[in-house]
């Protein structure tokens, strides 16, 4: 898998987990699966919104808001500037975010300087091992992952200490950073746990070793998952037992309690392991939110992908194609239209749009899914991504929606999905499906051999 897919998966995955878990926060165990016993792929999905703070469907919480503050500071400062991060945190807290942890509120509202505020609060209260510093540290884990174990674990501890004076919280963040570094490099973070524990401060090592052990179960937790130990432990447990991104998040949200934060942490790890393409498009497409005290910008999946690339020092994608001739929409298959980017963007708004290229801003259409498929050889699990798109299309069509499939040029990725639909839904061979689409959609592009190979696997079942 190309590293860029893991990096995007980590940052988007953490935000998706946050938004997915928010409506179930402090609810009983099993609530997610009771409400959604099977994948909800139609117009109403598991991104249901609601909860005690009445979140919008797909809206992220303070977990991602603070993560974006960390990320913005790291990019603007070219590295870790604790004073700048703390100032951004204080402006955010002063703006009255709808959700903020008690520990974080107390430190940021103390009026004390960044270098002493958390330590003084811990000295006075003796309580500072919450999960509030762990939930926001994914951007820093990405940023420092190229600098080696010592540098990334040190950065984690320094960031944690801005609001959480208990070193236990910092050690949890340090472990998370190193697990993320291993995953982003393409390694197995679960297999790396024993060596990671060797880098934990000796006085904290035994307790972390217990909760990260192979045989640890959520029932073994001695604190609620508002504390740092069970939060990271539950995320690792879900990663160990889940067969993909969606199952990992289902497992942790079904544990109940602080569901947004545990799913945020688990989503970051799972996104790094399984990649951006493994995140269901019905979830990633709607994730969004603002950061109080820092303007009115609405952050969406494309912004998170751009930010992830910036944190990792990668090339950022230009989402503005300029003016391009419109192609389509044209009905290619019964109930399924095809188009290029602007053909879809300016189409009638009753279409349910399936976008197969990156977009800077979503369309005005009420229903739009944005799938992460690159027109190259870097799609790590194209079969999973294609199945995700086709399953969503089938559910939306069953509800009576007209479907509009497009990519930038309306050629290669659009053709992949149209042909895949015929192979899976009509039982055609790849050759038959290709001829059928080519006759009705002259813009079909066949240059990507990996797409044809995926269709051949689909045909074989």
KAVEN-V986128 format. One record per backbone hydrogen bond with DSSP energy under -0.5 kcal/mol. CO is the residue of the C=O (numbers start at 1). NH is the residue of the N-H. If there is no record, write none. Layout:
CO_NH, CO_NH
This chain:
2_5, 2_6, 3_7, 4_8, 5_9, 5_276, 6_10, 7_11, 8_12, 9_13, 10_14, 11_15, 12_16, 13_17, 14_18, 15_19, 16_20, 17_21, 18_22, 19_23, 21_24, 22_25, 24_27, 27_257, 28_31, 30_34, 31_35, 32_36, 39_41, 43_45, 44_42, 46_48, 50_55, 51_54, 55_50, 56_59, 58_288, 61_64, 61_65, 62_66, 63_67, 64_68, 65_69, 66_70, 67_71, 68_72, 69_73, 70_74, 71_75, 72_76, 73_77, 74_78, 74_79, 79_81, 81_84, 81_85, 82_86, 83_87, 84_88, 85_89, 86_90, 87_91, 88_92, 89_93, 90_94, 91_95, 92_95, 92_97, 93_96, 101_105, 102_106, 103_107, 104_108, 105_109, 107_110, 113_116, 113_117, 116_120, 117_121, 118_122, 119_123, 120_124, 121_125, 122_126, 128_166, 129_228, 131_135, 134_137, 137_141, 138_142, 139_143, 140_144, 142_145, 144_147, 145_148, 148_152, 149_153, 150_154, 151_155, 152_156, 153_157, 154_158, 155_159, 156_160, 157_161, 159_162, 160_163, 160_164, 163_165, 165_167, 166_169, 166_170, 167_171, 168_172, 169_173, 170_174, 171_175, 172_176, 173_177, 174_178, 175_179, 176_180, 177_181, 178_182, 179_183, 180_184, 181_185, 182_187, 183_186, 187_189, 188_192, 190_193, 192_196, 193_197, 194_198, 196_199, 197_200, 201_204, 201_205, 202_205, 202_206, 204_208, 205_209, 206_210, 207_211, 208_212, 210_213, 213_216, 217_220, 218_221, 224_227, 226_131, 227_231, 228_232, 229_233, 230_234, 231_235, 232_236, 233_237, 234_238, 235_239, 236_240, 237_241, 238_242, 244_248, 245_249, 246_250, 247_251, 248_252, 249_253, 250_254, 252_255, 253_256, 254_30, 257_26, 257_259, 258_262, 259_263, 260_264, 261_265, 262_266, 263_267, 264_268, 265_269, 266_270, 267_271, 268_272, 269_273, 270_274, 271_275, 275_278, 276_279, 278_280, 280_283, 280_284, 281_285, 281_370, 283_286, 283_287, 284_287, 287_301, 288_60, 289_299, 290_292, 291_294, 295_294, 297_299, 299_289, 300_304, 301_305, 302_306, 303_307, 304_308, 305_309, 306_310, 307_311, 308_312, 309_314, 310_313, 317_319, 319_321, 319_360, 322_324, 327_340, 330_332, 330_338, 333_336, 335_403, 336_332, 336_333, 337_405, 338_329, 338_330, 339_407, 340_344, 341_345, 342_346, 344_347, 348_351, 349_366, 350_402, 351_353, 351_367, 352_404, 353_355, 353_369, 354_406, 355_371, 366_368, 367_353, 369_355, 369_371, 371_373, 374_376, 378_2, 378_380, 379_382, 381_384, 381_385, 382_386, 383_387, 384_388, 385_389, 386_390, 387_391, 388_392, 389_393, 390_394, 391_395, 392_396, 393_397, 394_398, 395_399, 396_401, 397_400, 402_352, 403_337, 404_354, 405_339, 406_356, 408_341, 411_415, 411_445, 412_416, 413_417, 414_418, 415_419, 416_420, 417_421, 418_422, 419_423, 420_424, 421_425, 421_426, 422_426, 422_428, 429_433, 430_434, 431_435, 432_436, 433_437, 434_438, 435_439, 436_440, 437_440, 437_441, 441_444, 447_449, 448_451, 448_452, 449_453, 450_454, 451_455, 452_456, 453_457, 454_458, 455_459, 456_460, 457_461
